[in-house]
């Protein structure tokens, strides 16, 4: 599930980075390249309707947490982003997902949620609060998920610092990770963009072209890598995970 960048993309929110000029035309090209990479890997892409009044709407991951047949519609921590969730909910409802919601006073951004093999880690300290975590825990408990809070002070979202490889090893850029001991298997990577991978299948990851040393490291571990240029989104604190939501449950 993806969403096209809108005309106000260059106005996107920033929290930890200094603002740099964003080339909107190049960003659109990079988005098409990202979508093409997903499709070439065998994924069908479904577009959420545009939300052109919301500069950050292209980062569709933040609007939902999908677990099995349940879609938990988030309540973004930034008020400017709260209107983004309606389009996501409509698409997932039409696809047949069960729908749940994070309600006030809870806030939750999907980019703060890392899932692997029944464990769900949630970054706390940025746009997700304890009430949002607790509501997610309640929604996912019937599905057998263990939901754990993780401290977060150095990046916008948890998945801006860490993601998981197919075997469950968590990869991260250590200067931006508050506590790597949270994970029993942690692999530090040499470049910040290298901390972000999207699992395409059990042996293949999608990653930023901006992390060649990490790419070599992952290939040494036996993984196949697919790289995409997303530099314009990285200027906006985005990464490969932010731009899509993978839907695996056969409905």
C-alpha positions as CSV (number, residue, x, y, z in Angstrom):
1,X,0.0,0.0,0.0
2,X,1.5,3.3,-1.1
3,X,0.5,7.0,-1.5
4,X,1.7,9.4,-4.1
5,X,3.6,12.5,-2.9
6,X,1.6,15.6,-2.9
7,X,2.3,19.2,-4.1
8,X,3.2,20.3,-0.6
9,X,5.8,17.6,0.1
10,X,8.6,20.2,0.5
11,X,6.7,21.6,3.5
12,X,7.0,18.3,5.4
13,X,7.6,18.4,9.2
14,X,11.1,18.1,10.6
15,X,12.2,17.4,14.1
16,X,15.8,16.3,14.2
17,X,17.2,17.6,10.9
18,X,17.9,21.0,9.5
19,X,15.7,21.9,6.6
20,X,17.3,21.4,3.1
21,X,15.7,22.2,-0.3
22,X,13.7,19.3,-1.6
23,X,13.3,18.9,-5.3
24,X,9.6,17.9,-5.8
25,X,10.1,16.7,-9.4
26,X,13.0,14.5,-8.3
27,X,11.0,13.2,-5.3
28,X,8.2,12.2,-7.6
29,X,10.7,10.3,-9.8
30,X,12.1,8.6,-6.8
31,X,8.7,7.6,-5.6
32,X,7.9,6.0,-9.0
33,X,11.3,4.2,-8.8
34,X,10.4,2.9,-5.3
35,X,7.0,1.6,-6.4
36,X,8.6,0.0,-9.5
37,X,11.1,-1.8,-7.3
38,X,8.2,-3.3,-5.2
39,X,6.4,-4.4,-8.3
40,X,9.5,-6.0,-9.8
41,X,9.9,-8.0,-6.6
42,X,6.4,-9.4,-7.1
43,X,4.4,-7.1,-4.9
44,X,1.1,-5.7,-6.1
45,X,0.8,-2.0,-5.2
46,X,-2.5,-0.4,-4.0
47,X,-2.6,3.3,-3.9
48,X,-4.3,5.2,-1.0
49,X,-6.1,8.3,-2.4
50,X,-3.9,11.4,-2.4
51,X,-4.1,13.8,0.6
52,X,-2.6,16.8,-1.1
53,X,-3.3,19.2,1.8
54,X,-1.0,17.0,4.0
55,X,2.7,17.5,3.2
56,X,3.8,14.2,4.9
57,X,1.0,12.0,3.5
58,X,3.4,10.1,1.2
59,X,4.8,8.5,4.5
60,X,1.8,6.2,4.5
61,X,3.3,3.8,7.0
62,X,2.5,6.2,9.9
63,X,-1.3,5.9,9.4
64,X,-1.8,2.2,10.3
65,X,-0.4,-0.8,12.0
66,X,-1.4,-4.0,10.3
67,X,-1.2,-7.3,12.2
68,X,-2.8,-10.4,10.6
69,X,-6.3,-9.5,9.5
70,X,-6.5,-6.4,11.8
71,X,-5.7,-2.9,10.8
72,X,-5.1,-0.5,13.7
73,X,-5.7,3.0,12.4
74,X,-3.3,5.3,14.2
75,X,-3.7,8.7,15.8
76,X,-0.6,10.5,14.6
77,X,1.4,12.5,17.2
78,X,1.5,15.6,14.9
79,X,-1.9,17.3,14.6
80,X,-1.1,18.2,11.0
81,X,-1.0,14.5,10.1
82,X,-4.2,13.4,11.7
83,X,-6.3,13.8,8.5
84,X,-4.1,11.3,6.7
85,X,-5.6,8.3,8.3
86,X,-9.1,8.5,6.7
87,X,-7.9,7.4,3.2
88,X,-5.9,4.5,4.6
89,X,-8.9,3.3,6.6
90,X,-11.2,3.4,3.6
91,X,-8.8,1.3,1.5
92,X,-8.2,-1.3,4.2
93,X,-11.9,-1.6,5.0
94,X,-12.6,-2.2,1.3
95,X,-10.0,-4.9,1.3
96,X,-11.8,-6.7,4.1
97,X,-9.5,-5.9,7.1
98,X,-11.0,-5.7,10.6
99,X,-10.6,-2.1,11.7
100,X,-9.6,-0.8,15.2
101,X,-8.6,2.7,16.2
102,X,-6.2,4.5,18.5
103,X,-8.2,7.0,20.4
104,X,-7.4,10.2,22.4
105,X,-5.4,10.8,24.5
106,X,-3.3,8.1,22.8
107,X,-1.0,9.0,19.9
108,X,0.7,6.4,17.7
109,X,2.7,6.7,14.5
110,X,3.1,3.5,12.5
111,X,6.8,4.4,11.9
112,X,7.3,3.8,15.7
113,X,6.2,0.1,15.3
114,X,8.7,-2.7,14.5
115,X,7.2,-6.2,14.2
116,X,8.9,-9.6,14.0
117,X,7.7,-13.1,14.8
118,X,5.1,-12.2,17.4
119,X,7.0,-9.4,19.1
120,X,6.0,-5.7,18.5
121,X,8.5,-3.0,19.6
122,X,7.1,0.5,19.9
123,X,9.2,3.6,20.2
124,X,8.3,6.0,23.0
125,X,9.4,9.6,23.4
126,X,8.6,11.1,20.0
127,X,5.2,11.1,18.4
128,X,3.9,8.0,20.1
129,X,2.9,8.1,23.8
130,X,2.3,5.5,26.5
131,X,-1.5,5.6,26.0
132,X,-1.1,4.9,22.3
133,X,1.2,1.9,23.1
134,X,-1.2,0.6,25.7
135,X,-4.1,0.8,23.2
136,X,-2.1,-1.1,20.6
137,X,-1.2,-3.7,23.1
138,X,-4.9,-4.2,23.9
139,X,-5.8,-4.5,20.2
140,X,-3.0,-7.0,19.4
141,X,-3.2,-9.1,22.5
142,X,-6.0,-11.4,21.1
143,X,-3.7,-12.1,18.2
144,X,-0.9,-13.3,20.5
145,X,1.5,-10.4,20.0
146,X,3.8,-9.2,22.8
147,X,4.0,-5.4,22.7
148,X,7.1,-3.8,24.2
149,X,8.0,-0.1,24.7
150,X,11.5,1.1,23.5
151,X,13.1,4.4,24.6
152,X,13.5,6.9,21.7
153,X,15.2,10.3,21.9
154,X,17.5,10.6,18.9
155,X,15.3,10.1,15.9
156,X,11.8,10.8,14.7
157,X,10.5,7.2,14.7
158,X,11.8,3.9,16.0
159,X,12.2,2.6,12.4
160,X,14.3,5.6,11.7
161,X,16.9,4.0,14.0
162,X,16.3,0.2,13.6
163,X,14.6,-2.4,11.4
164,X,14.7,-6.2,11.3
165,X,16.3,-8.6,8.8
166,X,14.4,-11.7,7.7
167,X,16.1,-13.8,10.4
168,X,15.1,-11.4,13.2
169,X,18.4,-9.7,13.6
170,X,17.8,-6.0,14.3
171,X,20.0,-3.7,12.3
172,X,20.6,-0.1,13.4
173,X,23.0,2.8,13.2
174,X,24.3,2.9,16.7
175,X,24.7,6.6,17.2
176,X,20.9,6.9,16.8
177,X,19.9,3.9,18.9
178,X,19.1,4.7,22.6
179,X,19.5,1.1,23.9
180,X,20.7,-1.7,21.6
181,X,20.4,-4.2,24.4
182,X,16.7,-4.2,23.9
183,X,17.3,-6.8,21.1
184,X,19.0,-10.1,21.7
185,X,20.4,-10.0,18.2
186,X,21.6,-6.6,17.1
187,X,23.8,-5.7,14.2
188,X,25.3,-2.2,14.0
189,X,25.6,-0.8,10.5
190,X,28.1,1.8,9.2
191,X,25.7,4.2,7.6
192,X,22.5,5.8,8.9
193,X,20.4,4.9,5.7
194,X,21.6,1.3,6.2
195,X,19.5,1.0,9.3
196,X,16.3,0.9,7.2
197,X,15.3,-2.2,5.2
198,X,12.0,-3.5,3.8
199,X,11.6,-7.2,3.6
200,X,10.7,-8.2,0.1
201,X,10.9,-12.0,0.8
202,X,12.9,-14.3,3.1
203,X,16.1,-13.6,1.3
204,X,15.7,-10.1,-0.1
205,X,15.7,-6.6,1.4
206,X,14.9,-3.3,-0.2
207,X,17.2,-0.5,1.0
208,X,18.5,3.0,0.3
209,X,21.1,3.4,-2.4
210,X,22.8,5.8,0.1
211,X,24.3,2.9,2.2
212,X,26.7,1.0,0.0
213,X,28.9,-0.3,2.9
214,X,25.8,-1.6,4.6
215,X,24.7,-3.2,1.4
216,X,28.0,-5.0,1.1
217,X,27.6,-6.1,4.8
218,X,24.2,-7.6,4.2
219,X,25.2,-9.3,1.0
220,X,28.1,-10.9,3.0
221,X,25.4,-12.3,5.3
222,X,23.8,-14.0,2.2
223,X,21.0,-11.5,1.6
224,X,20.0,-10.2,-1.8
225,X,19.7,-6.4,-1.8
226,X,17.5,-4.2,-4.0
227,X,18.5,-0.5,-3.8
228,X,16.4,2.6,-4.5
229,X,17.3,6.3,-4.6
230,X,15.2,8.1,-2.0
231,X,17.5,11.1,-1.1
232,X,14.7,13.7,-1.3
233,X,12.7,11.8,1.3
234,X,15.7,11.3,3.5
235,X,15.9,15.1,3.7
236,X,12.5,14.9,5.3
237,X,13.4,12.3,7.9
238,X,11.9,9.6,5.6
239,X,13.3,6.2,4.7
240,X,12.4,3.1,2.7
241,X,10.0,1.8,5.4
242,X,8.0,5.0,5.6
243,X,6.8,4.9,2.0
244,X,4.7,1.7,2.1
245,X,2.7,-0.7,4.2
246,X,3.1,-4.4,3.3
247,X,-0.2,-6.4,3.4
248,X,0.5,-10.1,3.7
249,X,-2.7,-11.6,5.2
250,X,-4.8,-13.5,2.7
251,X,-8.3,-12.0,3.0
